[in-house]
């Protein structure tokens, strides 16, 4: 029998306490020679030099420092990094890729709560529930007596929904909308998506201008890249129909905040924002005071026990690694050019 691989968890103490319970640690010990103690919260401290020289597998998460050349030089036996979270942009630098180390992340499963949150937001936006609840008139007006109130029509029948970014999350949202909203048409804009893949999920691939002119809800799921900054600005917002709702659970920089403030202040558009630019949004922003804007503090992603899903995926990857099987979610250098 080959010797078990030497494994270590490198994360902040808060991430470790949240993501690794006794059952996770027990499973890790079945698969690998887990260090004791299993956590190193500060990879840079010289007292860990001997331990790092032995490590072959690293489980990283929020709070793991960048794996730069100096850090990697202290881990000469490192063969794989299994990231118990989503994006790895902060984690790996040029030197990492030169060493042929396997890297995986849990972005696929981290997409699940964001897609759930977004789908729920789309349904509520159809009834303008978020905005009616903020208006102060929810208990004094029988909204069903009129075709619509000041926030637009109240309906989830045959809506046209726009999705920008056929990402992991975008795909899940398209699937939920196409299957869960009666008569919905789900338009998708993504320069990298194949029409056949979009159709398989229940959507229709189209152009940005065509989509913007039609949809009652616009939901953003593109990555934060230089070319996606202010992807939705004043010109794009102006194309949306009156009373359309803009939903952003991706990155705040995708929207020109000043342009959105202007449209929402006029009452022409509504917004559901889990992310903003900047984040947190300054207290002086008018978005805090508008009844047609719902703000939440970046809660759509994995929180509390939802983070266990990410840990489970990383341990699944470790199991496949020790069994000599291919990874479920490998991350390659080329992936970072168009993904989160």
Secondary structure, DSSP 8 states (H G I E B T S, - for coil): -----EEEEES-HHHHHHH--HHHHHHHHHHSEEEEEEEES-TT-GGGHHHHHH--EEEE-TT---B-HHHHHT-TT--EEEESSS--TTTB-HHHHHTT-EEE--HHHHHHHHHHHHHHHHHHHHTTHHHHHHSS-TTT--GGGSSEETTEE---SS-EEEEE--SHHHHHHHHHHHHHSTT-EEEEE-TT--HHHHHHHT-EE--HHHHHTT-SEEEE-----GGGTTSB-HHHHHHS-TT-EEEE-S-GGGB-HHHHHHHHHTTS-EEEESS-SSSS--TT-GGGT-TTEEE--S-SS--GGGHHHHHHHHHHHHHHHHTT---SSB--GGGGGS--
